Amino acid sequence: MLVDSHVHLDDTRFDRDRDQLIQSFNKDGIAYVLHAAYDLNSSIKAVNASEQHSKVFASVGYHPHNAKEVTEDSLSIIEALAKKKKVVAIGEIGLDYHYNHSPKEVQRKWFVEQMRLAKKLDMPFIVHDREAHGEIYELIQSEYNTSMRGIMHCYSGNVELAKSFIKMGFLISLAGPVTFKNARKAKEVAKEIPLEHLLVETDAPYLTPVPFRGKRNEPAYVRYVAQEIADLKGLSFEKVAEITTNNFKKMFEIK
């Protein structure tokens, strides 16, 4: 069985078959998925999905695209949601300097505030990092303590930076891009980072792996990410599935 450690089940592209998709997890070999949030509304939807489906866990928080929407009051609601039974992380949070849908200084402010919330609640946090590797590392380092832990979601940095995050208690999560022919850095990370520090994800409905690139992504396709890592490491698919699933359970304290 595999775990999809990052999916957006509330996306409108799942409206026509969401329940059917979730019901197919057993058939597709999916033990659990983490329904990642990006704003207050999606946080509420993620919590609701986790309460309705045994295989769904949730994270709550504000994506950097939506950082301009955050207020002290809305962050208080996120804190209350984070205390729900099957909420296992704060996220996805971070910086996105590719689109800059929110001003950079606003992204930085609420990334730090949400990291502090995760520390206050003793929870992991899920990091979105696009074209902001240096600042992400510096901000995490500035807030670092030995209890900090988290996930570098859809990791796009290099091997050396990945090792630095691992030293701070993070797991490196790889998604569909590792299957792309020209994804040199992702393939190097898959080869060089020990399996005990890796997760697999889809980020569905985005970032669909080969051989379905160009179509809607879905949790069942996480097996193509796991298979690519297995091939790059010279390991069996079953070994990659077992270890990445155990990593997920340990990070999020799932029995």
C-alpha positions as CSV (number, residue, x, y, z in Angstrom):
1,M,0.0,0.0,0.0
2,L,1.1,3.6,-0.8
3,V,0.4,6.9,0.8
4,D,-0.3,10.1,-1.3
5,S,1.2,12.6,1.1
6,H,-0.3,15.7,-0.7
7,V,-3.5,16.0,-2.6
8,H,-6.2,18.7,-3.1
9,L,-9.4,16.7,-3.1
10,D,-11.5,19.9,-3.0
11,D,-10.4,21.0,-6.4
12,T,-13.2,21.6,-8.8
13,R,-11.7,19.0,-11.2
14,F,-12.8,16.3,-8.8
15,D,-16.4,17.6,-8.5
16,R,-17.8,15.0,-10.9
17,D,-16.3,11.9,-9.3
18,R,-14.8,12.8,-5.9
19,D,-16.7,10.2,-3.8
20,Q,-16.0,7.5,-6.4
21,L,-12.3,8.4,-6.4
22,I,-12.1,8.2,-2.6
23,Q,-14.0,4.9,-2.6
24,S,-11.4,3.5,-5.1
25,F,-8.4,4.0,-2.8
26,N,-8.5,0.4,-1.6
27,K,-8.6,-1.0,-5.2
28,D,-5.8,1.4,-6.2
29,G,-3.5,0.4,-3.3
30,I,-3.8,3.7,-1.4
31,A,-3.6,3.4,2.4
32,Y,-4.0,7.1,3.2
33,V,-4.0,10.5,1.6
34,L,-3.2,13.9,3.1
35,H,-5.8,16.5,1.9
36,A,-3.7,19.7,1.9
37,A,-5.3,23.1,2.4
38,Y,-4.5,26.4,0.9
39,D,-6.9,28.9,2.5
40,L,-9.6,29.0,5.2
41,N,-12.3,27.5,3.0
42,S,-10.2,24.7,1.8
43,S,-9.0,24.1,5.4
44,I,-12.6,23.6,6.4
45,K,-13.2,21.3,3.4
46,A,-10.1,19.3,4.3
47,V,-11.2,18.8,7.9
48,N,-14.7,17.7,6.7
49,A,-13.2,15.2,4.3
50,S,-11.0,13.8,7.0
51,E,-14.1,13.3,9.3
52,Q,-16.1,11.6,6.5
53,H,-13.5,9.2,5.1
54,S,-11.2,6.9,7.1
55,K,-8.3,7.1,4.6
56,V,-8.2,10.9,4.5
57,F,-6.1,13.1,6.8
58,A,-6.0,16.9,6.7
59,S,-3.7,19.8,6.9
60,V,-4.9,23.4,7.5
61,G,-3.3,26.7,6.6
62,Y,-2.7,29.4,4.0
63,H,-0.7,28.9,0.8
64,P,1.6,31.8,-0.2
65,H,-0.8,32.6,-3.1
66,N,-3.5,33.4,-0.5
67,A,-1.3,35.1,2.1
68,K,-2.9,38.4,1.3
69,E,-6.2,37.1,2.7
70,V,-4.8,36.2,6.2
71,T,-5.9,38.1,9.2
72,E,-5.3,37.5,12.9
73,D,-8.9,36.3,13.2
74,S,-8.6,33.9,10.3
75,L,-5.4,32.5,11.7
76,S,-7.2,31.9,15.0
77,I,-9.8,29.8,13.1
78,I,-7.0,27.9,11.5
79,E,-5.6,27.2,15.0
80,A,-9.0,25.9,16.2
81,L,-9.3,23.7,13.1
82,A,-5.7,22.3,13.7
83,K,-6.9,20.8,16.9
84,K,-9.5,18.6,15.2
85,K,-8.8,14.8,15.5
86,K,-7.5,14.0,12.0
87,V,-5.6,17.2,11.3
88,V,-2.0,16.3,11.3
89,A,-0.1,19.4,9.9
90,I,-0.1,23.1,9.2
91,G,0.1,23.7,5.5
92,E,0.6,24.2,2.8
93,I,2.6,27.3,3.8
94,G,5.7,28.9,2.3
95,L,6.8,31.3,-0.4
96,D,6.0,31.4,-4.1
97,Y,8.2,33.9,-6.0
98,H,7.1,32.6,-9.4
99,Y,3.6,34.0,-9.5
100,N,3.7,36.5,-6.6
101,H,0.0,36.4,-6.2
102,S,0.6,37.9,-2.7
103,P,3.3,40.6,-2.1
104,K,6.6,39.0,-1.0
105,E,6.7,40.8,2.4
106,V,3.1,39.5,3.1
107,Q,4.1,35.9,2.1
108,R,7.1,36.1,4.5
109,K,5.1,37.4,7.4
110,W,2.4,34.7,7.3
111,F,4.9,32.0,6.5
112,V,6.7,32.8,9.7
113,E,3.5,33.2,11.7
114,Q,2.2,29.8,10.5
115,M,5.5,28.2,11.4
116,R,5.2,29.6,14.8
117,L,1.6,28.2,15.1
118,A,2.9,24.8,14.1
119,K,5.6,25.0,16.8
120,K,3.0,26.2,19.4
121,L,0.8,23.2,18.6
122,D,3.8,20.8,18.3
123,M,2.7,19.9,14.7
124,P,4.7,19.4,11.5
125,F,4.2,21.9,8.7
126,I,4.1,21.5,4.9
127,V,6.3,23.8,2.9
128,H,5.5,25.2,-0.6
129,D,8.7,26.6,-2.1
130,R,8.8,28.0,-5.6
131,E,11.8,30.0,-6.7
132,A,12.5,31.0,-3.1
133,H,14.9,28.3,-1.9
134,G,17.4,30.6,-0.1
135,E,14.7,32.6,1.7
136,I,12.7,29.5,2.7
137,Y,15.9,28.0,4.2
138,E,16.8,31.2,6.0
139,L,13.3,31.7,7.5
140,I,13.0,28.1,8.6
141,Q,16.5,28.3,10.2
142,S,15.6,31.5,11.9
143,E,12.6,29.8,13.6
144,Y,14.4,26.5,14.2
145,N,14.2,24.5,17.4
146,T,14.9,20.8,17.9
147,S,11.2,19.8,18.0
148,M,10.6,21.3,14.5
149,R,9.6,18.9,11.8
150,G,7.9,19.1,8.4
151,I,7.7,18.2,4.8
152,M,9.3,19.9,1.8
153,H,6.4,19.5,-0.5
154,C,7.0,18.7,-4.2
155,Y,10.7,19.4,-3.6
156,S,12.5,21.2,-6.4
157,G,15.8,22.1,-4.8
158,N,19.2,20.4,-5.1
159,V,20.7,17.5,-3.1
160,E,22.8,19.6,-0.8
161,L,19.8,21.8,0.3
162,A,17.7,18.7,0.8
163,K,20.4,17.4,3.2
164,S,20.3,20.7,5.1
165,F,16.5,20.4,5.5
166,I,16.8,16.7,6.6
167,K,19.2,17.8,9.4
168,M,16.5,20.1,10.7
169,G,13.9,17.3,10.9
170,F,12.2,17.5,7.5
171,L,11.2,14.9,5.0
172,I,11.7,15.5,1.2
173,S,8.5,14.8,-0.8
174,L,8.8,14.0,-4.5
175,A,5.9,14.3,-7.0
176,G,5.2,13.7,-10.6
177,P,8.1,15.9,-11.9
178,V,10.5,13.2,-10.9
179,T,9.1,11.1,-13.8
180,F,9.8,13.9,-16.3
181,K,12.6,13.2,-18.7
182,N,14.4,16.5,-18.1
183,A,13.9,16.6,-14.3
184,R,17.6,16.4,-13.5
185,K,17.6,17.8,-10.0
186,A,14.5,15.7,-8.8
187,K,16.1,12.6,-10.2
188,E,19.4,13.3,-8.4
189,V,17.5,13.9,-5.1
190,A,15.7,10.6,-5.6
191,K,19.0,8.8,-6.1
192,E,21.0,10.5,-3.4
193,I,18.6,11.1,-0.5
194,P,18.2,7.9,1.7
195,L,14.7,6.4,1.4
196,E,14.2,6.9,5.1
197,H,13.9,10.7,4.4
198,L,11.6,10.6,1.4
199,L,7.8,10.8,0.8
200,V,5.8,10.3,-2.4
201,E,2.9,12.5,-3.4
202,T,0.8,13.6,-6.4
203,D,-0.2,17.2,-5.6
204,A,-3.3,16.1,-7.6
205,P,-5.0,17.4,-9.7
206,Y,-1.7,19.1,-10.6
207,L,1.7,17.8,-11.8
208,T,0.5,14.6,-13.4
209,P,3.4,12.0,-13.8
210,V,4.4,10.2,-17.0
211,P,2.6,8.4,-18.7
212,F,-0.5,10.5,-18.0
213,R,1.1,13.9,-18.3
214,G,-1.4,16.5,-19.6
215,K,-4.3,14.8,-17.9
216,R,-5.9,15.3,-14.5
217,N,-3.7,13.9,-11.8
218,E,-5.2,11.7,-9.1
219,P,-4.0,9.7,-6.0
220,A,-3.8,6.4,-7.9
221,Y,-0.9,7.8,-10.0
222,V,1.4,8.1,-6.9
223,R,2.6,4.6,-7.8
224,Y,4.4,6.1,-10.9
225,V,6.3,8.4,-8.6
226,A,7.2,5.5,-6.3
227,Q,8.2,3.3,-9.3
228,E,10.5,6.0,-10.7
229,I,12.2,6.3,-7.3
230,A,12.6,2.6,-7.1
231,D,14.1,2.5,-10.6
232,L,16.5,5.3,-9.8
233,K,17.6,3.6,-6.6
234,G,17.7,0.1,-7.9
235,L,15.1,-1.0,-5.3
236,S,11.9,-2.8,-5.5
237,F,8.6,-0.9,-5.8
238,E,7.4,-2.7,-2.7
239,K,10.4,-1.5,-0.7
240,V,9.8,2.1,-1.7
241,A,6.1,1.8,-0.9
242,E,6.8,0.3,2.5
243,I,9.4,2.8,3.7
244,T,7.6,5.9,2.4
245,T,4.4,4.8,4.0
246,N,6.2,4.2,7.3
247,N,7.8,7.7,7.0
248,F,4.4,9.2,6.6
249,K,3.0,7.4,9.6
250,K,5.9,8.4,11.8
251,M,5.9,12.0,10.8
252,F,2.2,12.4,11.4
253,E,2.0,10.0,14.3
254,I,-0.5,7.7,12.6
255,K,-0.8,4.2,14.2
